[in-house]
Amino acid sequence: MKNEQKSMNNKQTDIKYFIYVRKSSEDSERQVESIDGQLGSLKSLSLNKNVIEIFKEAKSAKSPDLRPQFGEMIRRIKLGDASGIICWKMDRLSRNPQESGILQQLLQDKVIKSIITSDKEYKPDDNALILSVENGVSNQFIRDLRNNTLRGLKNKVEKGWAPIIAPQGYLNDTESKTIVPDPERFDLIRQVWDLMLTGAYSPAEILDKANEEWGYKTRKMKRRGNRPMSSSEIYTIYNNIFYTGMFEYAGEIYQGKHIPMITMSEFEKVRAKLHVNTSPRTSKHEFAFTNLIKCPSCGCSFTAEKKRKTLKSTGETKEYIYYRCTRKSKNIECANKKPLTLDELEKQIDEKLGTLTILPEFRDWALEILNKENDHEIAERSKVYKMQQKTLNTIQTELDNLTKMRYRDLISDEEYLFAKGELQETVTELRKQIKCTEERTDKWLALTEKTFDFATYAQMNFRKADLKGRREILIDLGSNPIISDKILHIDSHKWLVPISEQYPAIKEAYLRLEPMKRHDTSINNEALQPILESWGDLWGLNP
């Protein structure tokens, strides 16, 4: 008996084995053990075995000729370098009929004398049908998995959800399997679009502003992220229709259910800007307002040029900067033929800023009044927040009860999945509302302070700013700047309109007060109460 056992052990050690471990790049770590995990599982199987080499691979086995390491192992087995294979499962060796047939033939021809897995050993004398069936099961599994995946993706697309990794400004919600705004980056990416829509910045300038001034960092993912945005990423943003509320999948455009960041019109405007003059001519001079102001006659941009003029009286040569329409549209006759000097343009901007400039004490009063109103806002927000939390807790309880009903077979899978989907959508929406409620007061106060700072100091800052600073002040002043017959027109931002329309009368009433009554600028000065009431009414509870 001992001699027979010794003989069997000698036969086992006569076989030279290759260990083969594989992890498909398409498998998640929760579905298949990692390569290191497989090697750990195979330690006990390889004891007392003559293992001569280990082949490692991270490739899919669903189609033939995709795995170089598997091909090399088979080639070496045919040369006689080894006649045995140790692997974790048979589906690690093959999941397609062609390579399964190669293994089965080599086993029947006794070129392979042993295939050892964690649950079975396959030998040449075994019933060939068993190996064939198991390989067939592996092959059918991958086909079913692919079909089910495609079916699930199609179903998701038809419901309006893009089966993609969320772009910058959005997040993949793992609970609801939807795409939601990224609370940390959504508003910043919206600003990236806004800056491009002004026509005042190039993508490179916007990228520099986002990374250097805002400190933008991409979201942290498993193997990448938490770094500044790259130049390719900003162009990807500007070319991605996802931000309009739609998405592209398998070559078709679908209407999505995710929250849009921009309109389709804004998307088309940015696309048009990116494709116009993609190789711009370099300029020797920098000008503050080029490509920012439009011509209402032909729709082209205003450009600037520097000219020299010799004065006849003194012979002195002076330099002048002129702004004029580029007249690039050949199909439209431009009526805007008069150039405008830089001095004339900056004087008009200065005058417009003057109509919005408020006295410093009015800034302080406005912020003090609105900070008091903020107490009311916090009280209101607290009521809304409590109600939202209560509703969220109720929905969570309903989800828990729904799961219990499914466990007890009180409802079918279809009823469970449908009800769960609807409840999870409600939970997602409630969480967004709660987040908005939490941020509402802070955003209100930040916008308020920015508005009054601009109204108080913009004219003074414009007079001493550099080219870039003056350009940004004009952008902050309003939208759609145009020049017609040497006159600048601009639509003031809506939060500045009350100042230009109603502040002058309030200021005049303030200046009519006796100097002694104006000397005390505190909000408790009784003489100032009519002024303060008018000023407070101008903004209401939410400017």
C-alpha positions as CSV (number, residue, x, y, z in Angstrom):
1,M,0.0,0.0,0.0
2,K,2.8,2.4,0.9
3,N,4.6,1.5,-2.4
4,E,1.4,2.3,-4.4
5,Q,1.0,5.7,-2.6
6,K,4.7,6.5,-3.3
7,S,4.3,5.6,-6.9
8,M,1.3,8.0,-7.2
9,N,3.2,10.8,-5.6
10,N,6.1,10.2,-8.0
11,K,3.7,10.5,-11.0
12,Q,2.4,13.8,-9.6
13,T,5.9,15.3,-9.3
14,D,6.8,14.0,-12.7
15,I,4.3,16.5,-14.2
16,K,5.6,20.0,-14.7
17,Y,2.9,22.6,-14.0
18,F,2.3,26.1,-15.2
19,I,0.2,28.3,-12.8
20,Y,-2.2,30.6,-14.8
21,V,-4.0,33.5,-13.1
22,R,-6.2,36.0,-14.9
23,K,-8.4,39.0,-13.9
24,S,-10.5,40.4,-16.7
25,S,-10.2,44.1,-17.1
26,E,-14.0,44.2,-17.4
27,D,-14.6,42.4,-14.1
28,S,-15.0,44.3,-10.8
29,E,-13.1,43.2,-7.8
30,R,-16.3,42.2,-6.1
31,Q,-17.0,39.6,-8.8
32,V,-13.7,38.0,-9.3
33,E,-10.7,37.6,-6.9
34,S,-7.7,39.8,-7.8
35,I,-4.6,38.1,-9.2
36,D,-2.9,38.2,-5.8
37,G,-6.0,36.7,-4.3
38,Q,-6.0,33.9,-6.8
39,L,-2.3,33.2,-6.1
40,G,-3.0,33.0,-2.4
41,S,-5.8,30.5,-3.1
42,L,-3.6,28.3,-5.2
43,K,-0.8,27.9,-2.6
44,S,-2.3,24.8,-1.1
45,L,-3.1,23.4,-4.6
46,S,0.6,23.7,-5.7
47,L,2.1,22.0,-2.6
48,N,4.3,19.1,-3.7
49,K,3.7,20.1,-7.3
50,N,6.6,20.8,-9.7
51,V,5.6,24.4,-10.7
52,I,8.1,25.8,-13.2
53,E,6.4,29.2,-14.1
54,I,3.5,31.5,-13.3
55,F,1.6,33.3,-16.0
56,K,-0.3,36.4,-15.0
57,E,-2.8,38.3,-17.2
58,A,-5.4,41.0,-16.9
59,K,-7.4,40.4,-20.1
60,S,-10.9,39.3,-21.0
61,A,-11.4,35.7,-22.2
62,K,-14.7,36.2,-23.9
63,S,-13.1,36.2,-27.4
64,P,-10.1,34.2,-28.7
65,D,-6.6,35.5,-29.4
66,L,-6.9,38.4,-26.9
67,R,-4.5,37.0,-24.3
68,P,-0.8,36.9,-25.1
69,Q,0.1,35.1,-21.8
70,F,-2.4,32.4,-22.4
71,G,-1.1,32.0,-26.0
72,E,2.4,31.8,-24.8
73,M,1.5,29.1,-22.1
74,I,-0.2,26.9,-24.7
75,R,2.8,27.3,-27.1
76,R,5.1,26.2,-24.3
77,I,2.9,23.2,-23.4
78,K,2.9,22.1,-27.0
79,L,6.7,22.3,-26.9
80,G,6.7,20.0,-23.9
81,D,8.0,22.5,-21.3
82,A,5.1,21.5,-19.1
83,S,2.1,19.2,-19.1
84,G,-0.1,20.5,-16.3
85,I,-2.0,23.7,-15.5
86,I,-3.0,25.0,-12.1
87,C,-5.7,27.7,-12.0
88,W,-8.4,29.0,-9.7
89,K,-11.4,28.1,-11.9
90,M,-11.9,26.8,-15.4
91,D,-13.4,30.1,-16.5
92,R,-10.1,31.7,-15.7
93,L,-8.6,29.6,-18.5
94,S,-11.3,30.1,-21.1
95,R,-14.7,31.6,-21.8
96,N,-15.0,31.1,-25.5
97,P,-15.5,27.9,-27.6
98,Q,-12.3,28.2,-29.7
99,E,-9.8,28.3,-26.8
100,S,-12.0,25.8,-24.8
101,G,-11.7,23.4,-27.7
102,I,-7.9,23.8,-27.7
103,L,-7.6,22.9,-24.1
104,Q,-10.0,19.9,-24.4
105,Q,-8.1,18.6,-27.5
106,L,-4.7,18.9,-25.7
107,L,-6.2,17.1,-22.7
108,Q,-7.6,14.2,-24.8
109,D,-4.3,13.9,-26.7
110,K,-2.5,13.7,-23.3
111,V,-0.3,16.7,-24.2
112,I,-1.9,18.2,-21.1
113,K,-2.0,15.5,-18.4
114,S,-3.6,17.5,-15.6
115,I,-5.6,20.6,-15.1
116,I,-6.1,21.4,-11.3
117,T,-8.7,23.9,-10.1
118,S,-9.9,24.8,-6.6
119,D,-12.8,22.3,-6.9
120,K,-11.7,19.6,-9.4
121,E,-8.8,18.0,-11.3
122,Y,-9.3,17.2,-15.0
123,K,-7.3,14.3,-16.5
124,P,-7.1,12.8,-20.1
125,D,-9.1,9.7,-19.1
126,D,-12.0,11.7,-17.7
127,N,-15.3,11.9,-19.5
128,A,-14.7,14.6,-22.2
129,L,-18.4,15.6,-21.9
130,I,-17.9,17.0,-18.4
131,L,-15.2,19.4,-19.5
132,S,-17.2,20.3,-22.6
133,V,-20.3,21.1,-20.5
134,E,-18.4,23.2,-18.0
135,N,-16.6,25.2,-20.8
136,G,-20.0,25.7,-22.4
137,V,-21.5,27.0,-19.2
138,S,-18.6,29.5,-18.9
139,N,-19.1,30.6,-22.5
140,Q,-22.9,30.9,-22.0
141,F,-22.3,32.9,-18.8
142,I,-20.3,35.6,-20.6
143,R,-22.9,35.8,-23.4
144,D,-25.8,36.1,-20.9
145,L,-23.8,38.6,-18.9
146,R,-23.2,40.7,-22.1
147,N,-26.9,40.5,-23.2
148,N,-28.2,41.4,-19.7
149,T,-25.7,44.3,-19.4
150,L,-26.8,45.7,-22.8
151,R,-30.4,45.2,-21.9
152,G,-29.9,47.1,-18.6
153,L,-28.0,49.9,-20.3
154,K,-30.7,50.3,-23.0
155,N,-33.4,50.4,-20.3
156,K,-31.4,53.0,-18.4
157,V,-31.0,55.1,-21.5
158,E,-34.7,54.9,-22.3
159,K,-35.5,56.2,-18.8
160,G,-33.3,59.2,-19.5
161,W,-30.2,58.4,-17.5
162,A,-26.8,58.3,-19.3
163,P,-24.8,55.2,-18.5
164,I,-21.5,57.1,-18.3
165,I,-19.0,58.4,-15.8
166,A,-20.3,61.8,-14.8
167,P,-18.5,64.7,-16.4
168,Q,-16.9,67.6,-14.5
169,G,-19.6,69.4,-12.4
170,Y,-21.6,66.2,-11.8
171,L,-21.4,63.0,-9.7
172,N,-22.6,59.4,-10.2
173,D,-25.1,58.7,-7.3
174,T,-24.3,55.1,-6.4
175,E,-27.6,54.8,-4.4
176,S,-30.0,55.9,-7.1
177,K,-27.8,55.0,-10.0
178,T,-28.4,58.5,-11.5
179,I,-26.2,61.5,-12.2
180,V,-26.6,64.5,-9.9
181,P,-24.9,67.9,-9.6
182,D,-21.6,68.0,-7.8
183,P,-22.2,70.4,-4.9
184,E,-18.5,71.4,-4.8
185,R,-18.0,71.9,-8.6
186,F,-21.3,72.5,-10.3
187,D,-21.3,76.3,-9.9
188,L,-17.6,76.5,-10.8
189,I,-18.1,74.7,-14.1
190,R,-21.1,76.9,-14.8
191,Q,-18.7,79.9,-14.4
192,V,-16.4,78.2,-16.9
193,W,-19.3,78.3,-19.4
194,D,-20.2,81.9,-18.5
195,L,-16.7,83.2,-19.1
196,M,-16.6,81.5,-22.5
197,L,-20.0,83.0,-23.4
198,T,-18.8,86.5,-22.7
199,G,-16.4,86.1,-25.6
200,A,-13.8,87.9,-23.5
201,Y,-11.7,84.9,-22.7
202,S,-10.0,82.1,-24.5
203,P,-10.2,78.5,-23.2
204,A,-6.6,78.8,-22.1
205,E,-7.3,81.9,-20.1
206,I,-10.4,80.3,-18.5
207,L,-8.4,77.2,-17.6
208,D,-5.7,79.4,-16.0
209,K,-8.3,81.3,-14.0
210,A,-10.0,78.1,-12.8
211,N,-6.8,76.4,-11.7
212,E,-4.8,79.4,-10.4
213,E,-7.4,81.8,-9.1
214,W,-10.2,79.4,-8.0
215,G,-8.0,76.5,-7.0
216,Y,-10.1,74.1,-9.0
217,K,-9.4,70.4,-8.5
218,T,-11.0,67.5,-10.3
219,R,-13.0,65.1,-8.2
220,K,-11.1,62.3,-6.5
221,M,-11.5,58.9,-8.1
222,K,-9.9,55.6,-7.4
223,R,-6.8,56.0,-9.5
224,R,-7.0,59.6,-10.6
225,G,-8.4,63.0,-9.9
226,N,-7.8,65.7,-7.2
227,R,-5.6,67.7,-9.6
228,P,-6.0,70.8,-11.7
229,M,-8.1,70.7,-14.8
230,S,-6.1,69.9,-18.0
231,S,-6.4,71.8,-21.3
232,S,-8.0,68.7,-22.9
233,E,-10.6,68.6,-20.2
234,I,-11.8,72.1,-20.7
235,Y,-12.3,71.5,-24.4
236,T,-14.2,68.3,-23.5
237,I,-16.5,70.3,-21.3
238,Y,-17.2,72.8,-24.1
239,N,-18.0,70.0,-26.6
240,N,-20.2,67.8,-24.3
241,I,-23.9,68.1,-25.0
242,F,-24.6,66.5,-21.6
243,Y,-24.5,70.0,-20.0
244,T,-27.6,70.9,-21.9
245,G,-29.7,68.2,-20.3
246,M,-29.3,65.8,-23.2
247,F,-26.7,63.1,-23.7
248,E,-25.2,61.0,-26.5
249,Y,-25.1,57.2,-26.4
250,A,-24.3,54.7,-29.2
251,G,-24.2,57.5,-31.8
252,E,-27.7,58.9,-30.8
253,I,-28.9,61.9,-28.8
254,Y,-31.3,61.3,-25.9
255,Q,-33.2,63.7,-23.6
256,G,-31.8,63.2,-20.2
257,K,-33.4,63.5,-16.7
258,H,-30.3,65.0,-15.1
259,I,-30.3,68.7,-14.2
260,P,-29.0,70.8,-17.1
261,M,-26.2,73.3,-16.5
262,I,-26.7,75.4,-19.7
263,T,-29.3,75.9,-22.4
264,M,-28.9,74.5,-25.9
265,S,-28.6,78.0,-27.3
266,E,-25.6,78.7,-24.9
267,F,-24.1,75.4,-26.0
268,E,-24.3,76.3,-29.7
269,K,-22.9,79.8,-29.0
270,V,-19.8,78.3,-27.3
271,R,-19.4,75.7,-30.1
272,A,-19.5,78.5,-32.7
273,K,-16.9,80.5,-30.8
274,L,-14.5,77.5,-30.6
275,H,-14.7,76.9,-34.3
276,V,-14.3,80.5,-35.4
277,N,-10.7,81.6,-36.0
278,T,-9.1,78.5,-34.5
279,S,-5.7,79.7,-35.6
280,P,-5.7,83.3,-34.6
281,R,-3.0,85.7,-35.8
282,T,-0.7,86.7,-33.1
283,S,-0.8,90.4,-32.1
284,K,2.1,92.6,-31.1
285,H,-0.2,94.6,-28.8
286,E,-2.6,93.9,-26.0
287,F,-5.9,95.7,-25.8
288,A,-8.5,95.6,-23.0
289,F,-11.8,95.3,-24.9
290,T,-11.1,93.4,-28.2
291,N,-13.6,90.6,-29.0
292,L,-15.8,91.8,-26.2
293,I,-17.9,94.5,-27.9
294,K,-20.1,93.6,-30.8
295,C,-21.3,95.7,-33.8
296,P,-25.2,95.8,-33.9
297,S,-25.1,96.5,-37.7
298,C,-23.2,93.4,-39.0
299,G,-22.8,91.3,-35.8
300,C,-19.0,91.3,-36.0
301,S,-16.7,92.0,-33.0
302,F,-14.9,95.3,-32.4
303,T,-11.1,95.2,-32.7
304,A,-8.4,97.7,-31.7
305,E,-5.4,99.1,-33.6
306,K,-2.7,101.5,-32.7
307,K,-1.9,104.4,-35.1
308,R,0.6,107.2,-35.1
309,K,-0.2,110.7,-36.0
310,T,2.2,113.6,-36.4
311,L,0.9,117.0,-35.2
312,K,1.4,119.7,-37.8
313,S,1.7,122.4,-35.2
314,T,4.6,120.9,-33.3
315,G,5.8,118.0,-35.4
316,E,5.4,115.8,-32.4
317,T,4.3,112.2,-33.1
318,K,1.6,110.8,-30.9
319,E,0.1,107.3,-30.6
320,Y,-3.7,106.7,-30.6
321,I,-5.7,103.5,-30.1
322,Y,-8.8,103.1,-32.1
323,Y,-11.7,100.7,-31.7
324,R,-13.6,99.7,-34.9
325,C,-15.8,96.9,-36.3
326,T,-13.8,94.1,-37.9
327,R,-16.4,93.9,-40.7
328,K,-15.6,90.2,-41.2
329,S,-19.1,89.4,-42.5
330,K,-18.9,89.7,-46.3
331,N,-22.6,89.1,-46.8
332,I,-23.8,92.1,-44.7
333,E,-23.1,95.7,-45.3
334,C,-21.9,97.3,-42.1
335,A,-23.2,100.8,-41.3
336,N,-20.9,101.2,-38.3
337,K,-17.9,102.8,-40.1
338,K,-16.8,105.4,-37.5
339,P,-13.9,104.4,-35.3
340,L,-13.9,105.2,-31.6
341,T,-10.7,106.3,-29.7
342,L,-9.7,104.4,-26.6
343,D,-10.1,107.7,-24.6
344,E,-13.7,108.1,-25.8
345,L,-14.6,104.5,-25.0
346,E,-13.1,104.6,-21.5
347,K,-14.8,107.9,-20.8
348,Q,-18.2,106.4,-21.6
349,I,-17.5,103.3,-19.5
350,D,-16.4,105.6,-16.6
351,E,-19.7,107.6,-17.0
352,K,-21.8,104.4,-16.9
353,L,-19.9,103.3,-13.8
354,G,-20.7,106.7,-12.3
355,T,-24.4,106.1,-12.7
356,L,-24.0,103.0,-10.5
357,T,-21.6,104.4,-7.9
358,I,-23.0,104.7,-4.4
359,L,-21.6,106.5,-1.3
360,P,-19.7,104.2,1.1
361,E,-22.2,104.8,3.8
362,F,-25.0,103.5,1.6
363,R,-23.0,100.3,1.1
364,D,-22.6,99.9,4.9
365,W,-26.3,100.6,5.5
366,A,-27.3,98.1,2.8
367,L,-25.2,95.3,4.3
368,E,-26.4,96.1,7.9
369,I,-30.1,96.1,6.8
370,L,-29.7,92.9,4.9
371,N,-27.8,91.2,7.7
372,K,-30.7,91.9,10.0
373,E,-33.0,90.5,7.3
374,N,-30.7,87.5,7.3
375,D,-31.9,86.6,10.8
376,H,-35.4,86.3,9.3
377,E,-34.0,84.3,6.4
378,I,-32.3,81.9,8.9
379,A,-35.6,81.4,10.8
380,E,-37.5,80.7,7.5
381,R,-34.7,78.4,6.3
382,S,-34.8,76.4,9.6
383,K,-38.6,75.7,9.2
384,V,-38.0,74.6,5.6
385,Y,-35.0,72.5,6.6
386,K,-36.9,70.7,9.3
387,M,-39.8,69.9,7.0
388,Q,-37.4,68.6,4.3
389,Q,-35.6,66.4,6.8
390,K,-38.9,65.1,8.2
391,T,-40.1,64.2,4.6
392,L,-36.7,62.5,3.9
393,N,-37.0,60.4,7.1
394,T,-40.5,59.3,6.1
395,I,-39.4,58.2,2.6
396,Q,-36.5,56.3,4.1
397,T,-38.9,54.5,6.4
398,E,-41.0,53.6,3.4
399,L,-38.0,52.2,1.6
400,D,-37.2,50.1,4.7
401,N,-40.8,48.8,4.8
402,L,-40.7,48.1,1.1
403,T,-37.7,45.9,1.5
404,K,-39.4,44.0,4.3
405,M,-42.4,43.4,2.2
406,R,-40.2,41.9,-0.6
407,Y,-38.4,39.6,1.9
408,R,-41.8,38.3,3.0
409,D,-43.0,37.8,-0.6
410,L,-45.8,40.3,-0.2
411,I,-44.9,42.0,-3.4
412,S,-43.3,40.8,-6.7
413,D,-39.9,41.7,-8.0
414,E,-41.4,44.1,-10.6
415,E,-43.6,45.9,-8.0
416,Y,-40.6,46.1,-5.6
417,L,-38.2,47.5,-8.3
418,F,-40.8,50.0,-9.6
419,A,-41.7,51.4,-6.2
420,K,-38.1,51.4,-5.0
421,G,-37.0,53.4,-8.1
422,E,-39.7,56.0,-7.5
423,L,-38.8,56.4,-3.9
424,Q,-35.1,56.7,-4.6
425,E,-35.8,59.4,-7.1
426,T,-37.7,61.3,-4.4
427,V,-34.9,60.8,-2.0
428,T,-32.3,62.1,-4.5
429,E,-34.5,65.2,-5.2
430,L,-35.0,65.9,-1.5
431,R,-31.3,65.7,-0.8
432,K,-30.6,68.2,-3.5
433,Q,-33.3,70.5,-2.0
434,I,-31.8,70.1,1.5
435,K,-28.3,71.0,0.1
436,C,-29.8,74.1,-1.6
437,T,-31.5,75.1,1.6
438,E,-28.2,74.8,3.5
439,E,-26.3,77.0,1.0
440,R,-29.1,79.6,0.4
441,T,-28.3,82.2,3.0
442,D,-24.5,82.0,2.4
443,K,-25.0,82.5,-1.4
444,W,-27.4,85.4,-0.8
445,L,-25.0,87.3,1.5
446,A,-22.0,86.6,-0.8
447,L,-23.9,88.0,-3.8
448,T,-25.2,91.0,-1.8
449,E,-21.7,92.0,-0.6
450,K,-20.3,91.6,-4.1
451,T,-23.0,93.8,-5.6
452,F,-22.5,96.6,-3.1
453,D,-18.7,96.4,-3.3
454,F,-18.9,96.8,-7.1
455,A,-21.3,99.7,-6.8
456,T,-19.1,101.5,-4.3
457,Y,-15.6,101.0,-5.8
458,A,-15.9,100.0,-9.5
459,Q,-15.5,103.5,-10.9
460,M,-12.4,104.1,-8.7
461,N,-11.0,100.7,-9.5
462,F,-11.5,101.2,-13.2
463,R,-9.5,104.4,-13.2
464,K,-6.4,102.7,-11.8
465,A,-6.8,99.2,-13.1
466,D,-4.5,97.5,-15.7
467,L,-5.8,96.2,-19.1
468,K,-7.1,92.9,-17.6
469,G,-8.7,94.7,-14.7
470,R,-10.6,97.1,-16.9
471,R,-11.8,94.3,-19.1
472,E,-13.2,92.4,-16.1
473,I,-15.0,95.5,-14.8
474,L,-16.7,96.0,-18.1
475,I,-17.8,92.4,-18.0
476,D,-19.1,92.8,-14.4
477,L,-20.9,96.0,-15.5
478,G,-23.4,94.2,-17.8
479,S,-24.0,92.0,-20.8
480,N,-24.2,92.4,-24.6
481,P,-22.0,95.5,-25.0
482,I,-22.4,97.1,-28.4
483,I,-21.1,100.3,-30.1
484,S,-23.3,102.2,-32.5
485,D,-22.3,105.5,-34.0
486,K,-19.4,105.8,-31.5
487,I,-21.8,105.3,-28.6
488,L,-21.4,102.4,-26.1
489,H,-24.6,100.5,-25.1
490,I,-24.6,97.8,-22.4
491,D,-27.4,95.9,-20.6
492,S,-26.7,96.4,-16.9
493,H,-26.9,93.2,-14.8
494,K,-30.4,93.0,-13.2
495,W,-29.0,93.3,-9.6
496,L,-27.5,96.7,-10.6
497,V,-30.6,98.2,-12.2
498,P,-32.3,99.4,-9.0
499,I,-29.2,101.4,-8.2
500,S,-29.1,103.2,-11.6
501,E,-32.9,103.8,-11.5
502,Q,-33.8,104.7,-7.9
503,Y,-30.6,105.4,-6.0
504,P,-30.1,109.0,-7.4
505,A,-33.3,110.2,-5.8
506,I,-32.5,108.6,-2.4
507,K,-29.0,110.1,-2.6
508,E,-30.4,113.5,-3.3
509,A,-32.7,113.3,-0.3
510,Y,-29.7,112.3,1.9
511,L,-27.6,115.2,0.7
512,R,-30.4,117.7,1.4
513,L,-30.2,116.8,5.1
514,E,-28.3,119.3,7.3
515,P,-24.6,118.4,7.6
516,M,-24.9,117.8,11.3
517,K,-27.7,115.3,10.8
518,R,-25.6,113.5,8.2
519,H,-22.6,113.5,10.4
520,D,-23.9,110.5,12.4
521,T,-24.1,107.7,9.8
522,S,-25.2,105.0,12.2
523,I,-28.3,103.1,11.3
524,N,-29.9,104.3,14.6
525,N,-29.8,108.0,13.6
526,E,-33.4,109.2,13.7
527,A,-32.8,111.8,11.0
528,L,-31.8,109.1,8.6
529,Q,-34.8,106.8,9.1
530,P,-36.8,108.0,6.0
531,I,-33.6,107.5,3.9
532,L,-32.9,104.1,5.4
533,E,-36.5,103.0,4.8
534,S,-36.4,103.9,1.1
535,W,-33.0,102.3,0.7
536,G,-34.1,99.1,2.5
537,D,-37.4,99.0,0.5
538,L,-35.3,99.1,-2.7
539,W,-33.9,95.7,-2.0
540,G,-36.7,93.9,-0.1
541,L,-35.9,90.7,1.6
542,N,-33.9,89.2,-1.2
543,P,-32.1,91.5,-3.6
